[in-house]
Every structure is written in C-alpha cells, then in structure tokens.
C-alpha cells in the first residue's frame, strides 16, 4: 500500500505549519495499518515550504513505480494499479490532470505537487479515493481519511496529537447499510473527492472539477451493431490485462460459480495470461462445484480454501468480534462494517490477484437486480437505499439520510435506469469497494480489470438495459472462452434466457434445457435464500447458511453487549444522536433471529466511537466456535 499526503498553505510563500507535518509523521501508526518496521517514507517540499508532499509504502522496492515519481519540475504519488508504469510521465506533464487520469489504463489516483500548485485526481470509479480537509491555514489532501483528519486537526489546534472528532450525523449511513452512501467520512471536516474528479490548490485557493459520467448510446438494433459494441468492450478488457503477460508469477484469480469472476477467467484465458484459481467454501457448495467445472474447462489449476473448523469438524472457527472489528476499522477507517470479510495484516505479496468485485458495472449496477423498471418502482428502490433500517434512527439522522437521497430522487424523473446504474458506480464501488480495496492494497497487488478507467467508460456508454439483460457479459465470455458457454451459473440462469421474447421453437427448447441443467448443477431459478428466508442486503444470492447472520449464543451475547454497554460510556455519547432507543429496542426484540447484518453495522460504529484508533495492536482474544447446522 502507498499512502500519500499533500499539505498546502493558504498564504503563498508561507511555510506549512511544522505541527501539521509532525502530526503526519506521528499519525502514521494510527492511519497506515501495517507494521511500522515495513514502512519506508519520502518527503518533498516546495522552494518556499508552502507545499509539502509526504509518502509512505510497505511495498517491495522493485514493485511497480517509485514511491515518488519525478519529472517536469513536479513530483507525484500514485496509489492503486496503473496498467503501464510508463504512463506516469503523462501524469506528471498533464496540464489537466483529471482528464489524463480518466483516459489512462488502470484503477488508480494521483497526488501531484510543484512549486506552484497541489493537485489530486481520481479515476472513473473512485475506487482509489482521495480525501480533503480545510482549515483557516492549510488545505490537506490524502488517500487515508484518518491521516487527513489528524493533520487538519493539528493545523487547527496546534497539537501534534489532536483528538478525533466524529461527523456523527454522517454515521447514520454506516448504521443503516454498513458503508457510506455520500461523500462524507466518519471524521468531521473530511470529505471524499468524487469519482472522476480533480482538486487543485493554486495560490491558497482550491477548485474542484468533476467529469460527467459517460452518456449511454441507444441499444443497437442489429447483430452487427451489437458485435461492434461487444468488441469495443472486449478490446478495453484485453488492454487492461495486457501488461500482465510479462509477470513472473501466474495471476491468482478468486473464482466462484457466478458471472463476474467467470468472465475474468475467460478474459485471462483469451489473453493468454497464465493464472490459477481458488474458491473459498466447502465441498459440495454450488460455488465450489461450478468453479471446479470452469477451471477444468480452461485447463487451469484450481484450489479450494475451506473455512477453519474445530477439531471435530462440527463448528467453524471465527475471530472474536472485537478482533474482527479492530481489523476492519484500521484497514477501512470506519467506512465498512465488520459484517464484511476483510483480510488481516500480512507481509505484502506483489503477485497479481483478481476477483469479480465490481463486475456489476458490466451488468448495469443496481439495475441488474431490479425487476420492475417503472419510474415509480425505481424511485421506491432509491428511497429504500436511503431509508433502509431508518426505524433505528433519530429524527436528526433520518433527516440527514433524506437530504442525501434528494439529488438522486430528483434524477429518477429524468432517467430511472441511469440512476440505479450510477448509484452503484458512485457508492457501491466508489465507497463500499473503495473501503474494501484499501484492506487488500495493504497486503497484496489487486488488479481489477472491471474498474479500469477505459473499461468503465466503455461499459457505461453501452445501454444500461442491454447490460442488465446479461447478454453483453455472456457474449464477452463467448468471445474469450466459448467452452464456458453452457456451464451453468450459480444463483439464477442468465437473465436474457429467462426474459427472452424470442419464441423460436429451437431456441425455446434450448433455453429450457439450460435452465433445467442449471437447476441440476447447483443453481436455482431465482434468488437463493438464507435460512431466515431473505436475500442479502443488495438482493444478491447467498449460500443457505451464513454464520454472521446465524450466530452462536456466545457471539450474539458479545455483539449485543458491544452495542448496549458503550452507550453508557462518555466516549460514545454521540451514538445517541443517531440511534433511537425505541428503534434499538425493536431491533433487539427480534435478536438474533433477524436483522443481524444491521446488528454488525451498529456494533462496528459503537466500537469505533468508543475506542477506535487508540491502539494499532489487535486485542488478544481467541477464536469462537460457531456450530454448523446439521
């Protein structure tokens, strides 16, 4: 992982306050969640000392770009994955940094400085975010929100070890859905730079420009037109992975039985890039069975990572919730729930890794699981995004959520399909995946073709309703690896097969055989339900048993205590501003049979507001045993 921080004084030729730079150096133990001994650092200052750029990394020296790239009288730090390291020269020379970033291959962001200005730019998805804060004396930009907050606090208050101040109303989103559906962060005064945006500080003044999302073209009316757009997207995907042809180690692909990781397997196969596959699960799970078939059809090595079990095999071994939450908070800076599975700290491994995260961009984002496409139904879905679990909230928190929803509800009248497509891009990728990706970047080299700038812009230019049909992604798989055409997908059949209006007898029989085969090989016709009879938080498919949603008595007791006990502590008084006592009583009335996902969210926020970021060492608790049903 690379951490970059830029500080610019508001008054030209006036040095950045030394206390701000001291706070940055001392704050790294709290803001950079890796062993201190593995970190290297570099610093740059302008000739007048009014602009400073500080960078840290735990990556091997030989991995990718230098920590600071220099040229044209400028210095820059790149975070994320830049497809071709040579493109860094264009980033240094660009007069319009944001424009160049968004047409350059990779999933990355850039912070650049010179004697005259400080600038940062994010890519098409915002999956490698930058955060911004302002004080009366300085502007602060960086890719770790906590570090930006600490430096701004030091510049404002004069102490090199400032206290954390929470943006309490903004945390309503974390309570409701477990990630941020806005440009806010947990930290007061710190905001996220939007996707495809550039921020520039010149003569102490800032300017932010945001590039519009590409407009979708009409759906092609001919097979030739369809082939042309599929080929355009296929070429963008091939360009995204082409630099991997020279890697020393095969790409490690996390493969499931679903659509998105399968497309990546087909892409790597079609591009001639060596790779291996792994699946996490138990023998007989649909994901495991179908992933094995995909790997066998492509002739690649496949391994199964089985969950840890007790000696007798009857229980799963899972981290104590305090250990799990500590890891998530430090890795994701309070912007992701401990419900999510986040890798723990480890030595950095430069081997390229891939997974299907973000693939819904090619399937029209949140539109892919929206059955009713009327304006009224889409508006109801958007209200659901910003109103989910609102019964837990105080009036202040509900009002805050409604204010966040207002711009999107207004857009529902213009283009309902685009709204669900773009909300996914801005928040599910730009906030949820960005937080999750931070945990990966600290230990590995994730290469995300679906989030490549050129891939995203090409995909968004394709009609969202056509992408929703899954015909585009199916055709892409057929281009790269036609032998995967008839292997069933987990969850439900291909949407275009189910919804096809083609009544040709041969196609109808073929479609029925595929659906029937799909049911026989582990997929179901419709969402796979959990043991509590509900699909997951985004309407996607889940396996029948999930220990996080069906906890043991011990885990349930720990989660409940973690929510109720800290409410008595002065450090978490702010929680009462967003969580209503009656709403909490309603949650616990059905506990732990229902709504365990929001319980994890609330537990995460409660722990963060009580004692977060005070000690980088995880608490010492042994694992818990969660009995497996049956």
C-alpha positions in Angstrom: 0.0 0.0 0.0 1.1 3.5 -0.7 -0.1 6.5 1.4 0.3 10.0 0.0 -0.4 13.2 1.8 -0.3 16.8 0.4 -0.4 19.9 2.6 -0.7 23.4 1.0 -0.6 26.7 3.0 -3.4 29.1 2.2 -0.9 32.0 2.1 1.6 31.9 -0.7 5.3 31.7 0.4 4.2 31.0 4.0 5.6 27.6 5.1 3.2 24.8 6.1 2.9 24.8 9.9 5.5 22.4 11.3 3.0 20.9 13.7 0.9 19.7 10.8 3.9 17.8 9.3 4.8 16.4 12.7 1.2 15.2 13.1 1.5 13.4 9.8 4.7 11.6 10.7 3.4 10.6 14.1 -0.1 9.7 12.9 1.1 7.0 10.5 0.9 4.3 13.2 -2.8 5.0 13.5 -3.6 5.7 9.9 -1.4 3.2 8.0 -2.5 -0.3 9.2 0.8 -2.2 8.5 3.8 -3.0 10.8 5.9 0.2 11.2 9.1 -1.7 10.6 8.0 -2.5 7.0 7.3 1.2 6.1 9.6 3.4 4.0 9.0 7.2 3.7 9.9 10.1 1.4 9.1 13.8 1.7 9.2 16.7 -0.7 8.9 20.5 -0.1 8.4 23.4 -2.4 11.1 26.0 -2.6 9.1 28.3 -0.2 7.9 25.5 2.0 4.3 26.4 1.3 3.5 23.0 -0.3 4.6 19.6 1.1 4.1 16.1 -0.2 4.7 13.1 2.1 4.6 9.5 1.0 4.9 6.1 2.7 4.9 2.5 1.5 5.2 -1.1 2.7 5.6 -2.5 -0.8 8.9 -4.0 -2.0 11.3 -1.6 -3.7 11.1 -3.4 -7.0 7.3 -3.4 -7.2 5.9 -1.0 -9.8 6.6 2.7 -9.7 9.0 4.6 -7.4 7.2 5.8 -4.3 7.6 9.4 -5.6 7.7 9.9 -9.4 9.6 13.0 -10.5 9.9 15.0 -13.7 8.9 18.2 -15.5 9.6 20.1 -12.2 6.9 18.1 -10.5 6.6 15.2 -8.0 3.7 12.8 -7.8 2.5 9.8 -5.8 0.3 7.1 -7.5 -1.9 4.9 -5.5 -3.6 1.8 -6.8 -2.9 0.0 -10.1 -1.5 1.8 -13.1 -1.6 -0.6 -16.1 1.6 0.7 -17.7 4.1 2.4 -15.3 5.4 4.4 -18.3 2.1 6.3 -18.3 3.3 8.1 -15.1 5.3 10.5 -17.4 2.0 11.7 -18.9 0.5 12.2 -15.4 3.5 14.4 -14.5 3.2 16.5 -17.7 -0.6 16.9 -17.9 -2.0 20.4 -17.7 -5.4 18.9 -17.0 -4.6 16.1 -14.6 -8.2 14.7 -14.2 -8.7 14.3 -17.9 -5.5 12.4 -18.4 -6.2 10.1 -15.4 -9.6 9.1 -16.8 -8.2 8.1 -20.2 -5.3 6.2 -18.7 -5.5 2.5 -18.2 -5.7 1.2 -14.6 -7.6 1.7 -11.4 -5.6 4.4 -9.6 -5.5 8.0 -8.3 -2.7 10.6 -8.3 -1.5 13.3 -6.0 0.9 15.8 -7.6 2.8 18.8 -6.4 5.2 21.5 -7.7 6.3 25.0 -6.6 3.0 26.5 -7.9 0.2 24.1 -7.0 -1.0 20.9 -5.4 -3.4 18.7 -7.3 -5.1 15.3 -7.0 -7.3 13.3 -9.4 -9.4 10.2 -9.0 -10.3 7.6 -11.7 -13.7 6.8 -13.2 -14.9 4.8 -10.2 -13.3 6.4 -7.2 -12.2 3.0 -6.1 -8.8 4.6 -5.1 -10.2 7.6 -3.2 -8.6 10.9 -2.0 -9.9 12.8 1.0 -9.9 16.5 1.6 -10.0 18.9 4.6 -9.5 22.6 5.0 -8.5 24.8 8.0 -8.0 28.6 8.2 -4.3 28.0 7.4 -4.0 24.9 5.2 -5.5 22.6 2.6 -4.9 18.8 3.2 -5.3 16.1 0.6 -4.5 12.4 1.1 -5.7 8.8 0.5 -6.1 8.0 4.2 -9.0 9.8 5.7 -7.8 9.5 9.3 -4.4 11.0 8.4 -6.1 13.9 6.7 -8.2 14.5 9.8 -5.3 14.3 12.2 -3.2 16.7 10.1 -6.0 19.2 9.7 -6.7 18.9 13.5 -3.1 19.6 14.3 -3.0 22.7 12.0 -6.2 24.0 13.5 -5.4 23.3 17.2 -1.7 23.4 17.4 -1.2 20.0 18.9 0.7 17.2 17.1 -1.6 14.6 18.6 -5.2 16.0 18.1 -8.3 14.2 19.3 -10.5 12.5 16.7 -13.8 14.4 16.1 -16.6 12.4 14.6 -19.0 13.5 12.0 -21.9 12.0 13.9 -24.8 12.6 11.6 -22.9 11.1 8.6 -22.5 7.8 10.5 -26.2 7.2 10.0 -25.3 5.5 6.7 -22.9 3.2 8.4 -25.6 2.2 10.9 -28.2 1.6 8.2 -26.2 -0.1 5.4 -22.6 -0.6 6.6 -20.9 1.8 4.2 -21.2 5.4 3.1 -23.7 6.5 0.5 -22.4 10.0 0.3 -19.1 11.9 0.0 -18.9 12.0 3.8 -16.5 10.2 6.1 -16.6 9.3 9.8 -14.3 12.3 10.5 -15.6 15.8 11.0 -14.5 18.1 8.2 -13.1 15.4 5.9 -14.9 14.7 2.6 -14.2 12.3 -0.2 -13.3 13.5 -3.6 -15.9 12.2 -6.0 -15.2 9.8 -8.9 -13.6 11.2 -12.0 -12.7 14.4 -10.1 -9.7 16.8 -9.8 -8.9 19.1 -6.9 -6.3 21.8 -7.4 -4.8 24.2 -4.9 -3.3 27.3 -6.5 -2.2 30.4 -4.5 -4.0 29.0 -1.5 -7.4 28.6 -3.3 -9.0 25.3 -4.2 -11.0 24.4 -7.3 -12.8 21.0 -7.8 -13.9 19.8 -11.2 -15.9 16.6 -11.8 -16.2 14.9 -15.2 -19.7 13.8 -16.1 -20.5 10.1 -16.3 -20.4 8.9 -20.0 -23.8 9.0 -21.7 -25.1 5.7 -22.8 -25.7 5.1 -26.5 -29.0 3.6 -27.7 -29.1 -0.2 -27.8 -28.0 -1.5 -31.2 -30.8 -2.7 -33.4 -28.7 -5.1 -35.5 -26.5 -8.0 -34.7 -23.6 -6.2 -36.4 -24.1 -3.2 -34.1 -24.2 -5.5 -31.1 -21.0 -7.2 -32.1 -19.3 -3.8 -32.6 -20.0 -2.7 -29.1 -19.2 -6.0 -27.5 -15.9 -6.0 -29.4 -15.2 -2.5 -28.2 -15.6 -3.6 -24.6 -13.6 -6.8 -25.2 -10.7 -4.7 -26.6 -10.8 -2.5 -23.5 -10.7 -5.5 -21.2 -7.8 -7.0 -23.2 -5.9 -3.8 -22.9 -6.5 -3.7 -19.2 -4.8 -7.1 -18.7 -2.2 -7.0 -21.5 0.7 -5.7 -19.2 0.3 -8.9 -17.1 1.7 -11.0 -19.9 5.2 -10.2 -18.5 4.6 -11.0 -14.9 6.8 -13.5 -13.2 4.0 -15.3 -11.3 0.6 -16.5 -12.6 -2.3 -14.3 -11.7 -4.3 -15.6 -8.7 -8.0 -15.5 -9.5 -10.7 -15.9 -6.8 -13.3 -17.9 -8.8 -16.9 -18.5 -7.8 -19.8 -20.1 -9.6 -21.1 -16.6 -10.6 -20.8 -14.4 -13.7 -18.2 -11.8 -13.0 -15.2 -14.0 -11.9 -16.1 -16.4 -14.7 -15.7 -13.5 -17.2 -12.2 -12.7 -15.7 -11.2 -16.4 -16.1 -12.4 -16.3 -19.7 -10.5 -12.9 -20.2 -7.2 -14.2 -18.8 -7.6 -17.4 -20.9 -8.4 -15.5 -24.1 -5.5 -13.1 -23.5 -3.0 -16.0 -23.0 -2.1 -14.9 -19.4 -1.1 -17.7 -17.0 -3.3 -17.9 -14.0 -4.5 -20.2 -11.2 -7.9 -20.2 -9.4 -9.1 -20.6 -5.9 -12.6 -20.9 -4.3 -13.5 -20.4 -0.7 -16.1 -22.8 0.5 -16.9 -26.4 1.5 -17.1 -29.4 -0.7 -20.4 -29.6 -2.5 -21.2 -25.8 -2.3 -22.5 -24.6 -5.6 -19.7 -22.1 -5.9 -17.1 -24.8 -5.4 -18.7 -27.3 -7.8 -19.2 -24.7 -10.6 -15.8 -23.1 -10.2 -14.2 -26.5 -10.5 -16.0 -27.0 -13.8 -14.9 -23.7 -15.1 -11.3 -24.3 -14.2 -11.4 -27.8 -15.7 -12.8 -26.4 -18.9 -10.0 -23.9 -19.2 -7.3 -26.4 -18.1 -6.0 -24.3 -15.1 -5.0 -25.3 -11.6 -7.8 -24.9 -9.0 -7.7 -25.0 -5.2 -10.3 -24.9 -2.6 -9.8 -22.8 0.6 -12.0 -24.4 3.2 -13.2 -22.4 6.3 -11.3 -23.2 9.5 -13.1 -25.8 11.7 -12.9 -27.2 15.2 -11.0 -30.4 15.8 -14.3 -32.4 15.5 -15.3 -30.6 12.3 -18.7 -29.7 13.8 -18.0 -25.9 14.2 -16.4 -23.1 12.3 -13.7 -21.2 14.0 -14.1 -17.4 13.6 -12.4 -14.4 15.0 -13.7 -12.8 18.2 -15.9 -9.8 17.1 -13.6 -7.3 18.8 -10.6 -8.7 16.9 -12.5 -8.8 13.6 -13.8 -5.2 14.2 -10.4 -3.9 15.1 -9.0 -5.2 11.8 -11.9 -3.8 9.7 -11.7 -0.4 11.4 -8.0 0.0 11.0 -7.9 -1.3 7.4 -11.1 0.5 6.2 -11.0 3.6 8.5 -14.6 3.2 9.8 -16.1 3.1 6.4 -17.0 -0.5 6.2 -19.0 -2.8 8.6 -17.4 -5.7 10.4 -20.1 -7.8 8.8 -17.7 -7.8 5.7 -14.9 -10.3 5.4 -11.7 -8.2 5.3 -8.2 -9.8 5.1 -5.9 -9.3 8.1 -2.4 -7.7 8.1 0.3 -9.7 6.5 3.5 -9.3 4.6 3.0 -7.6 1.2 2.7 -10.1 -1.7 3.3 -8.5 -5.1 1.7 -11.4 -7.0 -1.2 -10.0 -9.1 -4.6 -11.0 -7.8 -8.1 -10.7 -9.2 -11.7 -11.2 -8.1 -15.1 -10.5 -9.6 -15.8 -7.4 -7.4 -17.2 -4.5 -9.5 -18.4 -6.7 -12.3 -21.9 -5.4 -11.9 -20.7 -2.4 -13.7 -20.9 -4.5 -16.9 -24.4 -5.6 -15.8 -25.8 -2.1 -15.1 -25.0 -1.8 -11.4 -28.1 -1.9 -9.1 -30.3 -2.2 -12.2 -29.2 -5.8 -12.6 -31.5 -7.0 -9.7 -34.3 -4.5 -10.3 -37.3 -6.4 -11.6 -39.8 -3.5 -12.0 -38.3 -0.8 -14.3 -41.0 1.8 -14.0 -40.2 5.2 -12.7 -42.3 4.7 -9.6 -40.6 1.4 -8.8 -37.1 2.8 -9.3 -37.9 5.8 -7.1 -39.1 3.3 -4.4 -35.8 1.5 -4.7 -33.8 4.7 -4.3 -35.9 5.6 -1.2 -35.1 2.1 0.1 -31.4 2.7 -0.3 -31.5 5.8 1.8 -34.3 4.7 4.1 -33.2 1.1 4.9 -33.2 0.5 8.7 -34.3 4.0 9.3 -36.5 2.8 12.1 -33.3 2.7 14.2 -32.6 6.3 13.6 -33.4 9.5 15.5 -35.1 12.3 13.7 -31.8 14.1 13.1 -30.3 11.1 11.5 -33.4 10.4 9.3 -33.4 14.0 8.1 -29.7 13.6 7.2 -30.4 10.4 5.2 -33.3 12.1 3.3 -31.0 15.0 2.4 -28.5 12.6 0.9 -31.3 10.9 -1.1 -32.8 14.1 -2.5 -30.5 14.6 -5.6 -31.0 11.0 -6.7 -34.7 11.1 -6.2 -34.8 14.2 -8.4 -33.0 12.4 -11.1 -35.5 9.5 -11.1 -37.8 11.5 -13.2 -35.2 12.0 -15.9 -33.7 8.5 -16.4 -34.6 5.8 -13.8 -32.3 3.3 -15.4 -29.3 5.6 -15.2 -30.0 6.4 -11.6 -29.6 2.8 -10.4 -26.6 2.3 -12.7 -24.8 5.4 -11.4 -25.7 4.9 -7.7 -23.9 1.6 -7.9 -20.8 3.3 -9.5 -20.7 6.2 -7.0 -21.4 4.3 -3.8 -21.2 0.5 -4.1 -17.9 0.9 -6.0 -16.7 4.4 -5.0 -17.4 3.9 -1.3 -18.0 0.2 -0.4 -15.5 -1.3 -2.7 -13.0 1.5 -2.1 -13.0 0.8 1.6 -12.7 -3.0 1.0 -10.0 -2.4 -1.6 -7.9 -0.5 1.0 -7.7 -3.7 3.1 -6.4 -5.6 0.0 -3.9 -2.9 -1.0 -2.0 -3.1 2.3 -1.1 -6.8 1.8 -1.4 -7.6 -2.0 -1.5 -6.4 -5.5 -5.1 -6.4 -6.6 -5.6 -5.9 -10.4 -9.2 -5.0 -11.1 -10.0 -5.1 -14.9 -13.7 -4.2 -14.3 -12.6 -0.9 -12.6 -10.0 0.0 -15.3 -10.8 3.6 -16.4 -11.2 2.7 -20.1 -13.3 -0.4 -19.4 -15.6 1.6 -17.1 -16.1 4.4 -19.6 -16.7 1.9 -22.4 -19.2 -0.1 -20.3 -21.2 3.0 -19.3 -21.5 4.1 -22.9 -23.5 0.9 -23.6 -27.2 1.0 -23.0 -27.9 0.0 -19.3 -31.0 -2.1 -20.1 -28.9 -4.1 -22.5 -26.2 -4.6 -19.9 -28.9 -5.5 -17.4 -30.0 -8.4 -19.7 -26.6 -10.0 -19.1 -26.4 -10.6 -22.8 -23.3 -8.4 -23.0 -21.3 -10.2 -20.4 -22.4 -13.6 -21.8 -21.2 -12.5 -25.3 -17.9 -11.4 -23.8 -17.4 -14.8 -22.2 -18.2 -16.4 -25.5 -15.6 -14.2 -27.2 -12.8 -15.1 -24.8 -13.6 -18.8 -23.9 -16.6 -20.3 -25.8 -16.1 -23.6 -24.0 -17.7 -21.9 -20.9 -20.9 -21.1 -22.8 -23.0 -23.9 -21.4 -21.7 -24.2 -17.9 -24.4 -23.1 -15.5 -24.0 -20.1 -13.3 -24.8 -20.1 -9.6 -27.9 -18.4 -8.3 -30.2 -18.0 -11.3 -30.0 -18.6 -15.0 -28.8 -15.9 -17.4 -31.4 -13.1 -17.4 -31.7 -12.8 -21.1 -32.5 -16.5 -21.3 -35.3 -16.2 -18.8 -36.7 -12.9 -20.2 -36.1 -13.6 -23.9 -39.0 -12.7 -26.2 -37.7 -15.0 -28.9 -40.4 -17.6 -29.4 -38.5 -19.6 -32.0 -39.1 -23.3 -31.2 -35.4 -24.4 -31.2 -34.3 -21.5 -29.1 -37.1 -22.1 -26.6 -36.2 -25.8 -26.2 -32.5 -24.9 -25.9 -33.3 -22.3 -23.2 -35.4 -24.7 -21.2 -32.7 -27.3 -21.3 -30.2 -24.8 -20.0 -32.5 -23.7 -17.2 -33.1 -27.3 -16.3 -29.4 -28.1 -16.3 -28.8 -25.0 -14.2 -31.1 -26.3 -11.5 -29.4 -29.7 -11.6 -25.9 -28.3 -11.2 -26.4 -26.2 -8.1 -28.0 -23.0 -9.4 -31.6 -22.1 -8.6 -34.2 -20.4 -10.6 -34.4 -17.2 -8.6 -32.6 -15.9 -5.5 -31.0 -18.4 -3.2 -32.5 -17.8 0.2 -30.7 -17.8 3.5 -32.0 -19.7 6.5 -34.0 -16.7 7.6 -35.8 -16.6 4.3 -34.3 -13.3 2.9 -31.7 -12.5 0.2 -28.7 -10.4 1.2 -28.6 -6.6 1.7 -28.3 -5.8 -2.1 -30.7 -8.5 -3.2 -27.9 -10.8 -4.4 -27.7 -14.5 -3.8 -26.2 -16.0 -0.7 -25.5 -19.5 0.5 -28.1 -21.1 2.8 -26.0 -20.8 5.9 -24.0 -17.7 7.0 -22.5 -17.7 10.5 -22.6 -13.9 10.6 -26.4 -14.0 10.2 -26.9 -17.1 12.3 -24.6 -16.5 15.3 -24.0 -18.8 18.2 -25.3 -17.8 21.6 -21.8 -16.6 22.7 -21.4 -14.4 19.6 -24.9 -13.0 19.9 -24.2 -12.1 23.5 -20.9 -10.4 22.6 -22.5 -8.4 19.8 -25.4 -7.2 22.0 -23.1 -6.2 24.8 -20.9 -4.3 22.4 -23.9 -2.2 21.3 -25.5 -1.6 24.7 -22.6 -1.2 27.0 -20.7 1.5 25.1 -23.9 3.6 25.1 -23.2 4.2 28.8 -19.6 5.4 28.1 -19.0 9.1 27.7 -16.8 8.5 24.6 -19.8 7.3 22.6 -22.4 9.8 23.7 -22.7 10.8 20.0 -24.3 7.4 19.2 -27.5 8.6 20.9 -27.7 11.4 18.3 -28.3 8.9 15.5 -29.7 5.7 17.2 -33.1 5.9 18.8 -33.8 4.0 22.0 -37.1 2.7 20.8 -35.6 1.7 17.5 -32.8 -0.2 19.3 -35.4 -1.9 21.5 -37.2 -3.0 18.3 -34.0 -4.4 16.9 -33.3 -6.5 20.0 -36.9 -7.7 20.1 -36.2 -10.0 17.2 -32.5 -10.5 18.1 -30.7 -12.7 16.9 -33.2 -14.3 14.5 -33.5 -11.3 12.3 -31.5 -8.2 11.1 -28.1 -9.5 12.1 -26.5 -7.5 9.2 -27.6 -4.2 10.7 -26.5 -5.5 14.2 -23.0 -5.9 12.8 -23.2 -2.4 11.4 -24.2 -0.9 14.8 -21.6 -2.9 16.6 -18.9 -1.5 14.3 -20.0 2.1 14.8 -20.3 1.6 18.6 -16.8 0.1 18.9 -15.4 2.9 16.7 -16.9 5.7 18.7 -15.8 4.2 21.9 -12.1 3.4 21.4 -11.2 3.3 17.8 -7.6 4.1 16.5 -6.1 4.3 20.0 -4.0 1.1 19.7 -2.8 -0.4 16.5 -2.3 -3.8 18.2 -5.3 -6.0 17.9 -7.0 -7.2 21.2 -5.9 -10.6 22.4 -9.0 -12.8 22.2 -9.1 -16.4 21.0 -11.5 -17.6 18.2 -15.1 -18.5 18.7 -16.7 -21.8 17.7 -19.9 -21.4 15.7 -21.7 -24.8 15.4 -22.7 -25.7 11.8 -26.3 -26.6 11.4 -27.0 -30.3 10.8 
